[in-house]
């Protein structure tokens, strides 16, 4: 068995495509009307479709999952975040863990938690 993708729910597919393209450099691989597969295995699912499929309310900022990315130039990445056209809600600004890894955590426009950290070697 092999994990193929990670799906996150978004309210505005086009805005999310722009966010993940501009902030992380991801590209659209396949667009299937409310279900967009991007490079690196990220899938964006339209919230209306997901809500109908589940028959339940959605809870943004539930802090139960996190997308994790690595970036060698973490200071440059945070500068790119701060200078982007997106309003970034930080969970924590740059911090360094006891093991030496520097990370930043924030939400995407739909409240999905993201962590970007320096590579752990």
N, C-alpha and C positions, 0 to 999 in steps of 0.2 A: 504494500500500500504506500501511496505517496501523497503528501499534501500538495495540492496544485495551486490554490489561491486563498487569499484572505479577503472576505467581503465586508465592506462597511456601508452603512446606510447614510444617504445624503439627501438633503431637501432640494438642491438645485444641481443637477448633473453637470450642466455647462460651467457653473461657477467652480465646482469641485474639480473638473478637468483642468481648468485654468490654474487653480491653486496647486494641484499636484504636479502640473507641468512646470509652472514658473518657480515654485519653491524647491521641488525635488528633481526636476528634469524627466519625470515619467512621461511616457507617450501612450496614446490610445492604440491598442492592438485590435480591439473589436468593439463595435458599438451595436448593441442589440436592443434598441428602443427601451431605455430605462435600466439597462444592465450593461455597464461599460467595463471591459477588461483593459487594464493598463499594464505597462511593462513592470517587471519585478513582482508580478503576481497579485497586484492590488485590483480588486473589483469594486466598482461603485454601483450601488443599487438604489434606485429611486425610492424614497421613503413611502410614497403613495402605494407603490407596488408591494413593498415589504410589509406595510401595515395591513393591506388587504390579504396578503398571503398568510400572515400570522394571525390576523384577527385580534390583535392586541395593540395597545398604545406603545409608542417608542419612548425611550428615556435617554435623551442626550446627556452628555457629561456624567455618565453613570460610573466612570472610572473603573470599569470591570475588565477592560482590554486596553492594549496600547500597541500602536504601530511603532516599531523600532528601526531607526536608520543609523548608519555610521557615517561620520564625516571627519576627515583629518583636520581640515581648517574650520574648527568649530566657531571661532571668533568671527571669521568671514561669513559663515552661515548665519549667525545671529544678526550680523549687520545686514545681510540680505533680507532676513525676516523683518527687521525694523524698518527697512527701506521699501518693503513691498507695498503694493496697493491694498493688501489685505489687513484687516484689523486683527492683530494677533493677541489672543488671551493667553498669557503665560501662566503655567502652574508653578514653575520655578525658572528663574533666569539661570545663567550659567552657574554651575556648582561643580565641585570636584569631590568625588567619593573618596573614601579612605584608601581604596585600592588604586587611586590615581586617574581614574577615568573622569573626564569632564563631560557633563550632559546639560541639556536644556529640555524642558517639557512644556508643551503648549497644546491647545486645542485647534483642530481644523475648523473651518467655518460652521460645521454641523455638530461640533462638540465631541468629535472623536479624539481621544488622547494620543499624542505623538511624543516620542522621545527621540532625540538625536544626540548621539554620544561619539566620543573619539573611539577609534578601534581599540579593543582590548587585546594586547599581545603578551 
